[in-house]
Amino acid sequence: MQNTEKNIIVFDVETKKTFDEVGGRDHFDKLGISYVGVYSYAQQKMFGFFEKDLPVLEKILLAERPLLIGFNSLHFDVPVMQPYFSKLNLSLLPHLDILKEIEKTLGHRLKLDSVAQATIFSGKSGDGLDAIRWYREGDLESLAKYCLEDVRITRDVYEFGLRQGKLYYHSGGEKVPIDISWAKQPTILAQLQEAFKKHQQLDIEYFEIDENNHAEIVPRRIEILNMENERSFEAYCYKKNNKTKFLVSKVWKIEETGNTFAHQESLF
């Protein structure tokens, strides 16, 4: 991994033991690490480190000093990892803990699965107890797969917030927005509003949900006909050859095509 302008690592830690087995939540140093999964933005790749490989991870972090991104990582992952690193003080690295940012806004904590289901329509495949069981059974392949999937989910939640300026969770049957601090400007909503004003044609990537509640990100070329409000808009969709209602919260990415169109409602 080499240092670049995208010097960011998303990470997740799996442990060998539970808090109950080590005498409570004051004993992070006794939990032990079975696996650390990371996503490197510099290389745009996933990497995994078993306990024996952690000296290599320490060398990488020492050399690159990246921004670390995790979920509940300052409260859990960092104190679990620190005993393995004699040369690096993890608290000195820049850090974005998504859960900490959510707690600042809402005043309470949420599970990653809850945020992921509402935000990127993708949930976790298990939990930490499954990871401990796989480690003890010697099923290291399942352990690694589970951890790296958590890394992917955390990365995608981060990227959604980066583009949208919001995350979501479900409460009382409603999808509730959470304002976050790391958004990149202009947000997707602002880009859509600007494209509508200028009659710009857009290529978007959009979450579509099938009858089995499975989400897929699909490409769509659109011309926005009406920005109904901050939550939805109506657009001509070339793929479907009709007017379609889109939700802002389901737009994953936007690219300008460089083309403009003359808004003629009579065509539709």
Secondary structure, DSSP 8 states (H G I E B T S, - for coil): ----S--EEEEEEEESS-HHHHTSTT-GGGT-EEEEEEEETTTTEEEEEEGGGHHHHHHHHHHH--EEEESSIIIIIHHHHGGG-SS--GGGS-EEEHHHHHHHHHSS---HHHHHHHHTS---S--HHHHHHHHHHT-HHHHHHHHHHHHHHHHHHHHHHHHHSEEEEEETTEEEEEE-S---SS-HHHHHHHHHHHTEEEEEEEEEE-TTS-EEEEEEEEEEEE--SSSEEEEEETTTTEEEEEEGGGEEEEEEEEEE----GGG-
